Structure formats: C-alpha cells, structure tokens
Amino acid sequence: MAKKSADLIEKKKLINNKTEEVDIQMTDVTEPEVSDIENGLSSSEVQKRIDAGQVNNYVAKKGKSIPRIIVDNVFTFFNMLYLGITVMLALAHSWSDMFYLFIVIPNLVIGIYQEIKAKLTIDKLSLITAPQATVIRDGVETHVATNEIVLDDIVILKAGDQIYSDAIVVDGVIESNESLLTGEADAITKKNGDTLFSGSFVSSGTCKARIDHVGKDNYIEKLAAEAKKHEAPKSELLKTLRTIIKVVGFIIIPLGALTMYIEIQKLTEGTMSLWDKIIASVPRTSAVILGMIPSGLFLLTSVALFVGVLNLAKRKTLVQEIYCIETLARVDILCLDKTGTITDGTMHVVDCIEVKNPTDFTIREIIGSMMSAFPETNATSDALIRYFDTNKVLTPVNIVPFSSKRKFSAVSFKDPETNSSIGTFYLGAPEFVLTDQYEKLKSKVERFASQGCRVIVLGHTNTGLKEGQSPKNVKAVALIVIQDHIREEAYKTIDYFKQNDVDVKVISGDNPITVSEIARRAGVANANRYISLEGMTDEEVADIAFEYTVFGRVTPVQKKVLVQAFKAQKKTVAMTGDGVNDILALKEADCSIAMASGSDATKYVSQLVLLDSNFASMPQVVAEGRRVINNIQRTSSLFLLKTMAVILLTIIYLLLGKFVKPFYTYPFAKPSMLMLIEIFAVGIPAAVLALQPNHEKVKGKFFINVMKTVIPAALTIIVGHGILYALVALGIFDLSQAQFNSIAIIITNIVFLFVLFEQCRPWTWWKIVIYVVFLGITIAAYILSMANAFNGAVFEYVQAVNLNTGNHEYLLLLFCFALASYYILQAFKKMLATKPKKVRNPYRKQI
C-alpha cells in the first residue's frame, strides 16, 4: 500500500511539473504563426509541421510488426535448443533421429501464419473503432485520425472523448478525469489556460484546445514507457508458461550435460578420441533434451488463442488484448449497465406532468432552450429534443453539463427582451435536484419507476449557478417520464448466463426501482433485490455487494468499488459499458467489454469491443473463451506429462546407475524412440483436441489443474519403471539393455494412452474416432515391430521383444501392467486431490 501511495504521489509530481513546463511555454502560443481559435491552422501550416515531424503518429496500442512476429517465433529458447541438437545429430550422421524437425518446422510455420493472420484481422477491425479527432483547419471543422493531429492544431473536445495529445484549453469549460494517470477518480474542472493531459478523458462539457505536445512527447507516452519497465503479466496462463520456460530451461542444461558426461565416461575404448566419444554420446543426450522440451505446448497455446481471436472477429468482436480470452473463460460475475446493454440505448418521452411553473414560459420553451444551450447530446437529451424540440426563446448565461456523478444538468437564463435574470433550471434525477423537496413527489416518481420508466425532473430556483455548488431551494416545475426500449434478444442472452453459472449484476445510475423492473423483464434472476447506493460510503457499498442484484443511483467510483468487492471474493468479473461513467469500473474489471457505439475513452480502456454494439454477442464471446482455455488445459497436460516424466526418469536412471547393479541406462536411447509418444499420444491428438468445442466453466488455477493430471501420470510411469527395474535387479527377469528399453518404452506409452483417454472426455463421435485411430496406430506399430515385419531402422522401439522367440512372459508382464496402470493412476489422483478452501472477504481492510 505504501508503494502504491508513493507511486501516486510521484505521478502527481510529474503532472504538476508538466503543468509548470506548459505554463512556461505558453508565451510561444501567441506567436503569429500559431493557429487562432476560430480558423485553426491553414493547410500550409499543417504541411510545415508534418515535414518537421510534429505529428501525433506514435500509436501506443500498436501490436507487433510482421518481422517482429517472425523473429519472436523463430528465436525462442527451445528453438535454439532444437538448432543445437540438430547440428550435433548432423555431425553424428544420425539422420533418422531428426524426425522432430517434421513436427517443429510445420509447428513454427503454422504459429507464424496464425499470428500474422490474427494481426491483420485485428488491424482491419481496429480501423472501424479507431478514434477520430474533430479539428479546425482553414476555418472549417473536419474529422481526422488522431495520429494525423499536428502540433498547434485546434481541436474540439466533448464528453466521452479520449484526450489523445497534451493540449491547452483555449475556449470553453470541461471536466477532465485523470484517473488513468493518477488513480484518483475526481473530475477536474479545466478552463482557459489549463492543461489537458493525454490519457485522461472528458467527463462533461465541451471546449476548444490547442495541441501542445504530439507523439512520444505526450505525457501518457512517457508514463507508459516507464510503466513497461516494471510491467508484470496479468494473465495467469502467460505467467505459467513463462515459469515453465524458466524451470525447464534451468533443468535441461545441467541434466543434458550430466547425461553426456556419463555417456562419455562409459566409452572406455582407448582408440576413441574425445571428439568421437562426444559424437557417440549425442543420440542419448539429445533424446533426454528433446524429451524434456514441451515442444508443441507453446505453439498450440498461441494457435488456440489466435484462432479464438479470429473466431471472435467473425462474430464482430475486436480483441484488443489477446490474453483477455483466458479471463472470459473464467467469468463468474457479469456486471451490466442498463442503458445500451439490456436496453438498446433508445428512449422516448411517454408523459410530461406539470407540477408548478413559476415563470411565464411554457415547459416546451424552457426545455427547448436548455437543449439548445448544451453543446453536446446524449440518449436522454435526444429523447427530450424529439418530444420538446429546440428553441432559443431564453438566453443562456451559465451552463453546467450533465455528469454521471452529479446526476443533473443546469442552465441559468435571462429574458432576451428585458435582459433580467429568470433564474436557473435544473434537469435530472429528482433525488439529486430536489434534495429536501423530493419527499413530496417520491410516491409519484416511484409509481412510474415500478413500471420500468425513468423519471427526470425539471426544477427551478431564482438563484444563479456557482461552480461546485449543489442545488438549493429548487422547486419542481415538471416531471418527465421516459421509457427505455429493452433489446429483443436480452432475455435469451441473460438466460444463457443463468444456465452457465454466471451471476448477472445490473449497475446503473438510474432509479433502482426502474432498473429492477427492466431487469425483471429481461429475465435477470433476483431482480427484485435492488438498492440505491446514493450517499453510501465505499465500505458500505462493499459490504452489501453480494446481497443485491440491482444497484441504482451508482456513481462511477461506486461502480469501481462494486467490481473491487466482487474480485476480493476471488470472483472473476467481466464488465460491459459504453459511457465515461463506466471507465473506472471497466479498468478495474478482469475483463472489460465496450460497445463500438460508446465513447472513444471507453473503447480505449476496454479489452474487447463489440463492433455491432449488440449484447446478444456476449454468449458467443464467453463460449469462445471457455473453448480456448479448456482445450489449452487439456493439451498442456499431455505436453507437460512428457516433460515431467523425462526429467524424473533421467534423474532416477542417473542415480540408479551410480548406486545399483546391474546398471540399466535411460531407456530412450535415441530421439526416434520417442516418435510414437511424441506424435500419436501427444502431438497430433493435442492439436485436434485444441480446436474442439468445449463450453464448460473453467475452475481453479491453470497450473494446478494441469498438475492434477500430470503428477499422478508421471508417478504412474515412475512406478512402472521401478517395478521393471526391481524385477530385473532381483533376478526374476534377465533382460538385455535393448529388451529393457523396449518394455520400459511400452510401459510409458501405455500411461500416455490412458491420459489421452481421460483428456478426450466428454466423449463425442469425433473424439472416439481420434482415440481409436491413434490407439490402433500405436498397437500396430508395436506388433509389426515385434514381429520383425519391418527392419529395425524403421521401427526400433521394441526391437528386442520378438514374438517368434517365445518371450511370452514379457507380453504377460506388459498385459498385467496395462491392466494395473489405470488403477494406479486413479489411486495417485485420489491421493493428490484437494478440496478448495473458502476465502474470507478481505475487502473491508483494503478500502
């Protein structure tokens, strides 16, 4: 906590310092060449800045380039190991042991192809959601891409806009939210001469601003560059894969070197040079190293993720952060905003009830004048304009635009004929506008709310507007009843989440009674459990987070607190949103989903963007996430079993060779002896399973889930090898090294086939075909090899166990082990099974 506070203070210092720098430079702004407010830059001035490189062309969210994708895929730690092994095998003329190249090279090509294809798809879709800037050039308002902004451009900013470059306000007043920079959610009023920082966003108001910095000179870019130095991966899957690389990499080198050393020591012929001994030891050493590399794991993980990206793109969903697919699979709480999610964002006025009008102007004239005074519109104001129209009967003096924190907008007017003050009119939530007068109208408001309607009040006071002052002595002039339109597909979509164990929470700034009724109509479970968060502290909000389903009168900060409270109970939270009031919660959520029709700032912070702004796409999005992660877990078990089994077998055989006689070496004497397991028990089945449908909810930690399969299977393999070694050591069997290798390899393969059997569950006809085919190929290969149907150069896995020699006791041993291994495997799984512990809510201490 102390570190977080220190970081926050440091960020504030940076911003303060930045402001001082800007203030010092403001004297240059008045030079004749710099743009004026009304006309902006001329075309020649824009071109001059482009030629000077003063363009905002640094794109923070730009993905990898195609050359970078190729380099990153080719020059990996494991690929360098493959290269070293290939060179050594070539020097040893052991060409038949290079079979792994037929796996590694196609894997590499497929991985590069899929990543490039996903990149091109994302780049294409990103153009649809790319933010546009409104600039004034040659005296005309025009729209340009944000990366085409130049220094000194005059830009127009309105509520919901992301501030894409450092700028100085030159006209108008806005409220800027700098929470993404400082961590503080309070909106900051920005007037003429104040600095706007890139990375913040406009929460209310409209202004003109002069661009002060572009590209890498922007404050957010400097902050991001510094943050990247200390950035830790957020994805559990990514963390696990990186850990596996480190651990396996740490083990491979010493075990490989030790194996080679022992192999060299065994070659005592005096005629052999040291180089010849090194070459002779290459096959067994390379077999050890190749066995320890989880070769296809990283490829299949990447391919599964990129295929997921492509599948989501087909469903009109833009993935802005690839590992958010993992989070989708784990979602157990989905937080929805009512407007634009359950409803389609369109509204219409159904009634206007006059209470008491103290002026000589009609309701239509008052609201029409207010709508004309506001520089920007939203869904509510659009509905009011359709009903009341706009006019300029009254002259605005001061304006307070709507914000989700205030829950109201206001305009003070004067009479254009007499120039006398008419007072101030407020438009917003009755509880926030009328304050102590609300009780008089509460029953009427709640009656409409219980019908699923929104009620806003037109209020009046004789006093003028003062900055930061809450409404006082406001009297109700009229109640305006507005109805939202519920999406036709909302009920079916929410029912999907109910059936898939995802709790739906509805969080809205509207009256909780209204939201509750709309949620009930949309099929939200327990929609009658609603509460207003008006006036609640953060601790109080956290305490009641799990007690209610519908939350009304929620501020942007309270939305964030609710998400934090859910996460504190180890829930995986997805949040949907489309407005600036959702940004703080979206940033806090494990998975953030924005509507393409929403504000630029909302899309900027979100990991997923629904391009058709259709909530009905959500089930497909979640299902795709589950398919990807469930299948990665299944296939990872196969690859990591091979890695763990080889590591343990290598260590055990090295120790047995030191202390036990007779001495049998590691049974996989050559890389080719791994071929059947590598291809038909791991590689191809994993590739097929990785692309199968799988919509089960993902539970538990990725690494723990995988290890629950890997450890019992690896121990079963060790037990099998141990029993075989004991039978030989006790003299029950008399086996040559080649015979020992053959039986040990078959024992290992049997366990892999049992693990593959379990990973194919739940069974489908396609999985049955896959398993039967690979099982048949494996059995046929061993039978043909044992019967000497092929030369040993082709099948040398079981070269010494010949059906024609009468070694039926070996076959009986294998049959007994095949029968027992399944039960041994199940016994180890039960021994290692653990029950999840209940998590106590620590959130109160975090507030």
Residue pairs with C-beta under 8 A, 6 or more apart in sequence:
4 183
8 182
8 183
8 184
11 181
11 182
11 183
11 223
12 182
14 219
14 223
15 178
15 181
15 182
15 197
15 219
18 166
18 195
18 197
18 219
19 195
22 166
22 168
22 195
22 212
23 193
23 195
25 212
26 168
26 193
28 34
29 152
29 168
29 210
33 45
34 152
34 210
35 41
35 45
35 136
35 152
35 153
35 154
35 210
36 154
37 136
37 154
37 170
37 171
37 208
38 136
38 139
39 136
39 138
39 139
40 135
40 136
40 137
40 138
40 139
40 153
40 154
41 49
41 137
41 138
41 150
41 152
41 153
41 154
42 137
42 138
43 137
43 138
45 152
46 137
46 150
46 153
49 55
49 150
49 151
49 152
50 150
54 150
54 151
54 214
55 147
55 148
55 149
55 150
55 214
55 215
56 146
56 147
56 148
56 149
56 150
56 164
56 165
56 211
56 214
56 215
56 218
57 147
57 148
57 214
57 215
58 147
58 214
58 215
58 216
58 218
58 221
59 147
60 220
60 221
60 224
61 320
63 119
63 122
63 123
64 72
64 115
64 119
66 116
66 119
69 112
69 115
69 116
69 119
70 112
73 108
73 111
73 112
73 115
74 108
74 112
76 298
77 245
77 249
78 245
78 293
78 295
78 298
79 104
79 108
81 252
81 289
81 293
82 100
82 101
82 104
82 293
85 286
85 289
85 290
85 671
86 98
86 101
88 279
88 282
88 285
88 286
89 95
89 97
89 98
89 282
89 283
89 286
89 671
90 98
91 279
91 282
92 279
92 280
92 282
92 283
94 282
94 283
94 286
94 670
96 672
96 793
97 283
97 286
97 287
97 670
97 671
97 672
98 671
99 671
99 672
99 675
99 678
100 290
100 295
100 671
100 678
103 295
103 296
103 678
103 679
103 683
104 295
107 295
107 296
107 299
108 299
110 299
110 303
111 299
111 302
111 303
114 302
114 303
114 306
114 307
114 310
115 302
115 306
117 306
117 310
118 306
118 309
118 310
118 322
121 309
121 310
121 313
122 309
122 313
122 318
122 319
122 320
125 313
125 318
125 611
126 318
126 320
128 318
128 596
128 611
129 318
129 596
129 603
129 609
129 611
130 145
130 146
131 145
131 146
131 162
131 164
131 600
131 603
131 604
132 143
132 144
132 145
132 146
133 143
133 144
133 145
133 146
133 148
133 149
133 153
133 155
133 164
134 141
134 142
134 143
134 155
134 156
134 157
135 141
135 142
135 143
135 144
135 149
135 153
135 154
135 155
135 156
136 142
136 153
136 154
136 155
136 156
136 208
137 153
141 156
146 164
146 165
149 155
149 164
149 165
149 211
149 214
150 211
150 214
151 211
151 212
151 213
151 214
152 210
152 211
153 210
153 211
154 170
154 208
154 209
154 210
154 211
155 167
155 208
155 209
155 210
155 211
156 206
156 207
156 208
157 163
157 167
157 174
157 196
157 202
157 206
157 207
157 208
157 209
158 202
158 205
158 206
158 375
158 376
159 174
159 202
159 203
159 204
159 205
159 206
159 376
159 378
159 401
159 403
159 580
159 599
160 201
160 202
160 579
160 580
160 598
160 599
160 600
160 601
160 602
161 201
161 202
161 599
161 600
161 601
162 201
162 599
162 600
162 601
162 604
163 176
163 196
163 197
163 198
163 199
163 200
163 201
163 202
164 198
165 198
165 211
165 212
165 213
165 214
165 218
166 195
166 196
166 197
166 198
166 211
166 212
166 213
166 217
166 218
166 219
167 195
167 196
167 209
167 210
167 211
167 212
168 193
168 194
168 195
168 196
168 209
168 210
168 212
169 190
169 191
169 192
169 193
169 194
169 195
169 196
169 207
169 208
169 209
170 192
170 207
170 208
170 209
170 210
171 192
171 207
171 208
172 205
172 206
172 207
172 208
172 375
173 189
173 190
173 191
173 205
173 207
174 189
174 190
174 202
174 203
174 204
174 205
174 206
174 207
175 187
175 188
175 189
175 190
175 202
175 203
175 204
175 205
175 401
175 403
176 187
176 188
176 189
176 190
176 196
176 197
176 200
176 201
176 202
176 203
177 185
177 186
177 187
177 188
177 200
177 201
177 202
177 203
177 580
177 583
178 184
178 188
178 197
178 199
178 200
179 185
179 200
179 583
179 584
179 587
180 199
180 200
180 201
180 583
180 587
180 605
181 197
181 199
181 200
181 219
181 220
181 223
185 556
185 557
185 560
185 584
187 203
187 204
187 403
187 405
189 467
190 196
190 207
195 212
196 209
197 219
197 220
198 213
198 218
198 219
198 220
198 221
199 218
199 219
199 220
199 223
201 580
201 583
201 599
201 600
201 601
201 604
202 580
202 601
203 403
203 404
203 405
203 580
204 401
204 402
204 403
205 375
205 401
206 375
206 376
206 401
213 219
215 221
216 222
216 225
233 239
233 242
233 323
234 323
235 323
235 326
235 327
236 326
236 701
236 702
236 703
237 301
237 323
237 326
237 629
237 632
237 702
238 323
240 702
240 703
241 297
241 298
241 301
243 703
244 294
244 297
244 640
248 292
248 293
248 294
248 643
248 647
251 292
251 647
252 289
252 292
252 293
255 288
255 289
255 292
255 647
255 650
255 651
256 285
256 288
256 289
258 654
259 281
259 284
259 285
259 288
259 650
259 654
259 666
260 278
260 281
260 282
260 285
262 654
262 657
263 277
263 280
263 281
263 284
263 285
264 274
264 277
264 278
264 281
267 277
267 280
267 281
272 280
283 669
283 670
283 671
284 665
284 666
284 668
284 669
284 670
286 671
287 666
287 668
287 669
287 670
287 671
287 673
287 674
288 646
288 650
288 666
288 668
290 671
290 674
291 642
291 643
291 645
291 646
291 650
291 668
291 674
292 643
292 646
292 647
292 650
293 643
294 636
294 639
294 640
294 642
294 643
295 639
295 678
295 683
296 635
296 639
296 682
296 683
296 686
296 687
297 635
297 636
297 639
297 640
300 632
300 635
300 639
300 686
300 687
300 690
301 632
301 636
303 690
304 628
304 631
304 632
304 635
304 690
304 691
305 322
305 323
305 325
305 628
305 632
306 322
307 628
307 691
308 319
308 325
308 624
308 625
308 627
308 628
309 319
309 322
309 325
311 624
312 318
312 319
312 325
312 608
312 620
312 621
312 624
313 319
315 617
315 620
315 621
315 624
316 610
316 611
316 612
316 614
316 617
317 608
317 609
317 610
317 611
317 617
317 620
317 621
318 596
318 608
318 609
318 611
319 325
319 607
319 608
320 606
320 607
320 608
320 609
321 607
324 591
324 592
324 607
324 608
325 624
325 625
325 628
325 629
326 625
326 628
326 629
327 572
327 574
327 590
327 591
327 607
327 625
328 574
328 591
328 608
328 621
328 622
328 624
328 625
328 626
329 622
329 625
329 626
329 627
329 628
329 629
329 630
329 697
329 698
330 572
330 590
330 629
330 697
330 698
330 699
331 502
331 572
331 573
331 574
331 590
331 591
331 622
331 625
332 501
332 502
332 503
332 571
332 572
332 697
333 502
333 503
333 505
333 566
333 571
333 572
333 573
333 574
334 497
334 502
334 503
334 504
334 505
334 573
334 574
334 575
334 576
334 618
335 505
335 506
335 507
335 559
335 562
335 563
335 566
335 573
335 574
335 575
335 576
335 585
335 589
336 342
336 504
336 505
336 506
336 507
336 576
336 615
337 506
337 507
337 508
337 576
337 577
337 578
337 579
337 582
338 484
338 506
338 508
338 510
338 515
338 518
338 519
339 345
339 379
339 484
339 508
339 510
339 578
339 579
340 379
340 578
340 579
340 595
340 597
340 598
340 613
341 576
341 577
341 578
341 595
341 615
342 486
342 487
342 490
342 494
342 506
342 518
342 519
342 522
342 524
342 615
343 484
343 485
343 486
343 487
343 490
343 518
344 485
344 486
344 487
345 379
345 578
345 597
346 379
346 383
346 484
346 485
347 379
347 380
347 382
347 383
347 454
347 482
347 483
347 484
347 485
348 383
348 386
348 387
348 482
348 483
348 485
349 383
349 384
349 386
349 387
349 388
349 480
349 481
349 482
350 453
350 481
350 482
350 483
351 480
351 481
352 363
352 387
352 478
352 479
352 480
352 481
353 444
353 478
353 479
353 480
353 481
354 363
354 477
354 478
355 441
355 476
355 477
355 478
355 479
356 475
356 476
356 477
357 363
357 477
357 478
358 460
358 475
358 477
359 366
359 422
359 423
359 460
361 393
361 394
361 422
363 388
363 458
363 477
363 478
364 388
364 389
364 391
365 391
365 393
365 394
366 394
366 425
366 458
366 477
367 384
367 388
367 427
367 458
367 480
368 388
368 389
368 390
368 391
368 393
369 390
369 391
369 392
369 393
369 394
369 396
369 411
369 413
370 409
370 411
370 425
370 427
371 377
371 381
371 384
371 385
371 388
371 390
372 390
372 391
372 392
372 396
373 396
373 399
373 411
374 381
374 399
374 401
374 402
374 409
374 411
375 401
376 401
377 385
378 402
380 402
380 454
380 456
380 482
381 402
383 482
384 480
393 416
394 413
394 414
394 415
394 416
394 422
395 413
395 414
395 415
395 416
396 411
396 412
396 413
397 411
397 412
397 413
397 414
397 421
397 464
397 465
398 411
398 412
398 424
398 464
398 465
399 409
399 410
399 411
399 465
400 406
400 408
400 409
400 410
400 411
400 465
401 409
402 408
402 409
402 427
402 428
404 509
404 555
404 556
404 579
404 580
404 581
405 555
405 556
405 557
405 581
406 428
406 432
407 428
407 429
407 431
407 432
407 433
407 509
407 553
408 426
408 427
408 428
408 429
408 432
408 433
408 471
409 426
409 427
409 428
410 424
410 425
410 426
410 427
410 465
410 471
411 424
411 425
411 465
412 421
412 422
412 423
412 424
412 425
412 464
412 465
413 421
413 422
413 423
413 424
413 425
414 420
414 421
414 422
415 421
415 422
421 462
421 464
423 460
423 461
423 462
423 463
423 464
424 460
424 461
424 462
424 463
424 464
424 465
425 458
425 459
425 460
425 477
426 433
426 457
426 458
426 459
426 460
426 461
426 471
426 474
427 433
427 456
427 457
427 458
427 459
428 456
428 457
429 456
429 457
429 509
429 510
429 511
429 553
430 438
430 441
430 442
430 445
430 455
430 456
430 457
430 476
430 479
431 438
431 534
431 553
432 471
432 534
433 457
433 459
433 471
433 474
434 440
434 441
434 457
434 459
434 471
434 474
434 475
434 476
435 470
435 471
435 472
435 474
437 474
437 475
437 476
438 445
440 476
441 457
441 476
441 479
444 479
445 455
445 479
445 511
446 511
446 513
448 455
448 479
448 481
448 514
449 455
449 511
449 513
449 514
449 517
450 513
450 517
451 517
452 483
452 484
452 514
452 517
452 518
452 521
453 481
453 482
453 483
453 514
454 481
454 482
454 483
454 484
454 510
454 511
454 514
455 479
455 480
455 481
455 482
455 511
455 514
456 479
456 480
456 482
457 476
457 477
457 478
457 479
457 480
458 476
458 477
458 478
458 479
458 480
459 471
459 474
459 475
459 476
459 477
460 474
460 475
460 477
461 471
461 472
461 473
461 474
461 475
462 473
463 472
463 473
484 518
486 518
486 521
486 522
487 493
487 522
487 614
487 615
487 616
489 614
489 615
489 616
490 522
490 523
490 615
490 616
491 521
491 522
491 523
492 616
493 615
493 616
493 618
493 619
494 504
494 522
494 523
494 524
495 523
496 618
496 619
497 503
497 504
497 618
497 619
497 622
498 504
498 523
498 525
500 622
500 695
500 697
501 697
502 622
503 525
504 524
504 525
504 549
505 549
505 550
505 551
505 562
505 566
506 515
506 519
506 524
506 527
506 549
506 550
506 551
507 551
507 554
507 559
507 562
507 585
508 515
508 550
508 551
508 552
508 554
509 552
509 553
509 554
509 555
509 581
510 552
510 553
511 532
511 552
511 553
512 530
512 531
512 532
512 550
512 551
512 552
512 553
513 530
513 552
514 552
515 530
515 550
515 551
515 552
516 527
516 528
516 530
516 550
516 552
517 527
519 527
519 549
519 550
520 527
520 528
524 549
524 550
525 549
526 549
527 549
527 550
529 547
529 548
529 549
529 550
530 548
530 549
530 550
530 551
530 552
531 544
531 547
531 548
531 550
531 551
531 552
532 552
532 553
533 541
533 551
533 552
533 553
533 554
533 555
533 558
534 553
536 558
538 557
538 558
538 561
538 847
539 844
539 847
541 558
541 561
541 562
541 565
542 561
542 562
542 564
542 565
542 568
542 843
542 844
542 847
543 844
545 562
545 565
545 566
546 565
546 566
546 569
551 558
551 562
554 562
555 581
556 580
556 581
556 582
556 583
556 584
556 585
557 584
559 581
559 582
559 584
559 585
560 584
560 585
560 587
560 588
561 847
562 585
563 573
563 575
563 585
563 588
563 589
564 588
564 843
564 846
565 843
566 573
567 573
567 588
567 590
568 841
568 842
568 843
568 846
569 839
569 841
569 843
570 839
572 590
572 591
573 589
573 590
573 591
574 589
574 590
574 591
574 592
574 593
574 622
575 582
575 585
575 586
575 588
575 589
575 591
575 592
575 593
576 582
576 593
576 594
576 595
576 615
576 618
577 583
577 585
577 586
577 592
577 593
577 594
577 595
577 598
577 602
577 606
578 594
578 595
578 597
578 598
578 599
578 602
578 613
579 598
579 599
579 602
580 599
580 601
580 602
582 598
582 602
583 601
583 602
583 605
586 592
586 593
586 594
586 602
586 605
586 606
587 605
591 607
591 608
592 605
592 606
592 607
592 608
593 606
593 607
593 608
593 609
593 610
593 618
593 621
594 602
594 603
594 605
594 606
594 608
594 609
594 610
595 602
595 609
595 610
595 613
596 603
596 609
596 610
596 611
596 612
596 613
597 613
598 613
603 609
608 621
610 617
610 618
610 621
623 695
626 694
626 695
626 696
626 697
626 698
627 692
627 693
627 694
627 695
629 698
629 702
630 694
630 695
630 696
630 698
631 689
631 690
631 691
631 692
631 694
632 690
633 698
633 702
633 705
633 706
634 686
634 689
634 690
634 694
634 759
635 686
635 687
635 689
635 690
635 759
636 702
636 706
637 706
637 709
637 710
637 713
637 755
637 759
638 681
638 682
638 685
638 686
638 752
638 755
638 756
638 759
639 682
639 686
640 706
640 707
640 710
641 682
641 709
641 710
641 713
641 714
641 752
641 755
642 677
642 678
642 682
642 752
644 710
644 711
644 714
645 713
645 714
645 717
645 718
645 748
646 668
648 714
648 717
648 718
649 666
649 667
649 717
649 718
649 721
650 666
652 718
652 721
652 722
653 664
653 665
653 666
653 667
654 666
656 663
656 664
656 725
657 663
657 664
657 665
660 725
660 729
662 728
662 729
664 725
664 728
664 737
664 740
665 737
667 673
667 721
667 740
667 741
667 744
667 745
667 748
668 674
668 741
668 745
669 741
670 796
672 796
673 741
673 745
673 796
673 797
675 797
676 749
676 778
676 781
676 782
676 797
677 748
677 749
677 752
680 774
680 777
680 778
681 749
681 752
681 753
681 756
681 774
681 778
682 752
684 774
685 756
685 759
685 770
685 771
685 774
688 770
689 759
689 760
689 767
689 770
692 764
692 766
692 767
699 705
700 836
708 829
708 832
708 833
709 755
709 758
709 759
709 829
711 828
711 832
712 825
712 826
712 828
712 829
712 831
712 832
713 751
713 752
713 754
713 755
713 825
713 828
715 828
716 751
716 821
716 824
716 825
716 828
717 747
717 748
717 751
719 824
720 744
720 747
720 748
720 750
720 751
720 817
720 821
721 744
721 747
721 748
723 817
724 740
724 743
724 744
724 747
724 813
727 733
727 813
728 734
728 735
728 740
733 809
733 810
733 813
735 743
736 800
738 799
738 800
739 800
739 801
739 810
741 800
742 797
742 798
742 799
742 800
742 801
743 801
743 810
743 813
743 814
745 797
745 798
746 782
746 797
746 798
746 814
747 814
747 817
747 821
749 778
750 814
750 817
750 818
750 821
751 821
751 825
753 775
753 778
754 821
754 822
754 825
755 825
756 771
756 774
757 771
760 767
760 768
760 770
760 771
781 795
781 797
782 797
782 798
783 803
784 790
784 795
785 795
785 796
785 797
785 798
785 799
786 798
786 801
786 802
786 803
787 802
787 803
787 804
788 802
788 804
792 799
801 807
801 810
801 811
